[in-house]
């Protein structure tokens, strides 16, 4: 029922050029897209700062950040349950 933790085993590079690369987000195109999206977001926020700051939704931003970090920071570790060897468990 619980997800078991799998040990990370990297794929060795045998020199044939078939080793996995860093993926799209670590490629030159991915980094360019990240920079372009960040700049676009900053410019959009700057242009609409009066609406953002005056709307009253800014009060809820810390709560939304906490929920978003909790949701996205778990990564591939599963959920809360099923950990073995953690603090308090012997």
C-alpha positions in Angstrom: 0.0 0.0 0.0 2.8 2.4 0.8 5.5 3.4 -1.6 8.8 1.9 -0.8 11.9 4.0 -1.2 14.2 2.8 -4.1 17.9 3.5 -3.9 19.2 5.8 -6.5 21.5 4.0 -8.9 23.0 6.2 -11.5 23.5 4.9 -15.1 27.2 4.7 -15.8 28.6 6.4 -18.8 30.2 3.6 -20.9 31.7 6.1 -23.4 29.2 5.3 -26.1 27.4 8.6 -25.8 24.2 6.9 -24.7 24.3 8.1 -21.1 21.2 10.1 -20.2 21.7 13.8 -20.3 20.2 16.4 -17.9 16.8 16.5 -19.6 15.1 19.4 -21.3 15.2 21.8 -18.4 19.0 21.6 -18.1 19.6 22.0 -21.8 20.3 25.4 -23.5 16.8 25.6 -24.8 15.3 24.8 -21.4 17.3 27.3 -19.6 16.5 30.0 -22.2 12.8 29.2 -21.7 13.1 29.5 -18.0 14.8 32.9 -18.3 12.3 34.1 -20.8 9.3 33.0 -18.6 10.9 34.6 -15.6 11.4 37.9 -17.4 7.9 37.8 -18.9 6.5 37.2 -15.4 8.5 40.1 -13.9 7.4 42.4 -16.7 3.8 41.3 -16.4 3.9 41.8 -12.6 5.4 45.3 -13.0 2.8 46.4 -15.5 -0.1 45.1 -13.3 1.4 46.0 -9.9 -1.5 48.4 -9.1 -4.1 45.6 -9.6 -2.0 43.0 -7.7 -1.2 45.2 -4.7 -4.7 46.7 -4.5 -6.8 43.6 -4.9 -6.5 42.2 -1.3 -5.4 38.8 -2.6 -1.8 39.6 -1.5 -2.8 38.7 2.1 -3.3 35.0 1.0 0.0 34.8 -0.8 2.0 33.3 2.1 -0.6 30.6 2.6 -0.6 29.7 -1.1 3.2 29.6 -1.1 3.2 27.2 1.9 0.7 24.9 0.2 2.5 25.0 -3.1 5.9 24.3 -1.5 4.4 21.3 0.5 2.8 19.9 -2.7 5.9 20.3 -5.0 8.7 19.7 -2.6 7.8 16.0 -1.9 9.2 15.1 -5.3 9.4 11.4 -5.9 9.6 10.4 -2.2 5.9 9.5 -2.1 3.8 11.0 0.7 4.0 11.2 4.5 3.6 7.6 5.4 5.8 4.6 5.0 9.1 6.0 6.0 11.4 3.6 7.9 14.2 4.6 10.2 12.9 8.1 10.7 13.2 10.0 14.0 10.9 8.6 16.7 10.6 5.2 15.0 12.8 2.4 16.4 
